[in-house]
Amino acid sequence: MKKAPFKAIIQAILASMVICIYFGIVAKLDHKDTPWLSIILHPNMARGLSYGFILFLGNNYLSKWATKKYPANKDFGKKMVFIYTGSIILTILVVFIVNAFFSDLFIVNSSKNFSKRFYNFVGQQHIVYYFQIAVSSLFISMVFFGFYFYKKFKDYQIKESEQEKQQITAQFESLKNQLDPHFLFNSLNVLNGLIEEDPKKASLFTTDLSRIYRYVLEHKDKSLVSLQEELSFSKAYLNLLNLRFEAGIQIDLHIHEDEISGLILPLSLQLLIENVIKHNVISLKSPLFLKIYRKNNYLYIENNLQKKKVLNGNSGIGLKNIQERYALLSSLPVYIHESDDLFSVGLPIIPETVL
């Protein structure tokens, strides 16, 4: 015999015993002088065992059928209504049939014909009795199957949450994988321009770039890094920009020692600086002013607008990447503001308690 049917039969036996205990107590209350042994051996006890056994197996089948009919999480309420309504109807039918079996309805050698026996049997049935059985069966169904369905409901929620978490993780990994080629592409562009202008500076740039790229490789797979680490890395990158553009770029990094607490997305500050370089004209006649400062729980990167045309199709990938990654990790939005002469981006600083 399979494990599942065997378990259902054991549970059905327990349910039938519960019903017998219920009717035994009711009988004892009505007939206080009757010994317990007489109550236990009374034919009604066998009837009660039949009620419980058949009803539990019937409700078990009903619950499985309802699960197949309403598999969705949102149909939990419909499933419960269907189960309990079906349980009441099933109870009435089972009680009627079991009572008929224990009566003289099916006695062949009776002097009365079947129609008369059936009429007498129906006249002997009491609505209150059926109501008591229905309430008892409904209670047992709520205890056994209500708990079962609630557990299934919670398991479904956990499974749904895990699937959502896995989807977010996969999405986040996909976004992080954009960082490596994006950083390399922009850095090589800077190096290419520097080689044409000053080979000696290009050599220094290459040496510093190797150190910076090591940071990229070590931190690109992390979800968050300390603001202090990101600022130290960005200072090295800003030094490379100063090396290339000299007086063409003016950098104001205004972060005090008491403002370096918190967490930030790795390479987010560097990506924003790349965007500033990429989308603005930089020259001695029209210097680019870049300001980095902290205000409340945001790290701001501001620059004067000197827009230039960007011919490649990757325009905006850095900022979009940052927005999407922050959306997966924090409820705080990335602040973006653009006016006629100023562009500003604010990165949320996440408290260190999240780690």
Order of alpha helices (4+ residues) and beta strands (2+ residues): alpha-alpha-alpha-alpha-alpha-alpha-alpha-alpha-alpha-beta-alpha-beta-beta-alpha-beta-beta-alpha-beta-beta
